[in-house]
C-alpha cells in the first residue's frame, strides 16, 4: 500500500506552553504560514532563538513589563512583533505559562509558498537571501506590528507540522546581543542554505 503525504497539522497552544528551548528546537522543520490580503505565504522554519524570562539579560522582558513587551507576559501561542533600529520588524512566538515572559524569535525560513510575492516585497531575486534573517522574513511575509498579539491558532498567522523530519540540529550563541552570549540558545538546521549566517 502506497503511503500518502502526511496531513498538515496546525500547532495548538499546548505546543507553545512548554520550556522555551524545547519549543525553539521543535519549531525547526515546521512551517510558518501567513494569510493576509488574500495571499498565502509560507516557509519552513530553519533557524530560531530562545529568550527566557527575567533571568535572561538578552530578553526584552528582563527589566519587567512595558507596553512594548506586554504580549510576552500573556498566554502562550501568540505573536510578539517588535521593531528594531526603528524600521525592521521581528517575529517571536510566545511560550510557557502566562505571567512568565518567554518567546522564540524566528530567525530564518526556507521559503515555500508565495515566493513570487516575497521577491516583489523584498525587491530580491535570490531565493537564498529572501527570508534568511528575522527582518527579511517579516518583510517578505508582510509581518508588521498589526500582527502583534495575533493568536497563532488563527487563520492569519500560524505554524503547522507538515511531517518533515529534521536530520541534524546545531546550536550557537544568539546573534546581535551584548549580554547572555554564554547561552547557546540559537538553533538551526545544519547545512541549510537559508540560515542567516
Secondary structure, 3 states (H helix, E strand, C coil): CCCCCCCCEECCHHHHCCCHHHHHHHCCCCEEEEEECCEEEEEEEEEEEEEECCCCCCCCCCCCCCCCCHHHHCCCCEEEEEEECCCEEEEEEECCCCCCCEEEEEEEEEEEECHHHHHHHHCCCCCCCCCCCHHHHHHHHCCCHHHCCCECECCCEEEEECCCCCCCEEEECCCCCCCCCCCCCEEEECCCCCCCC
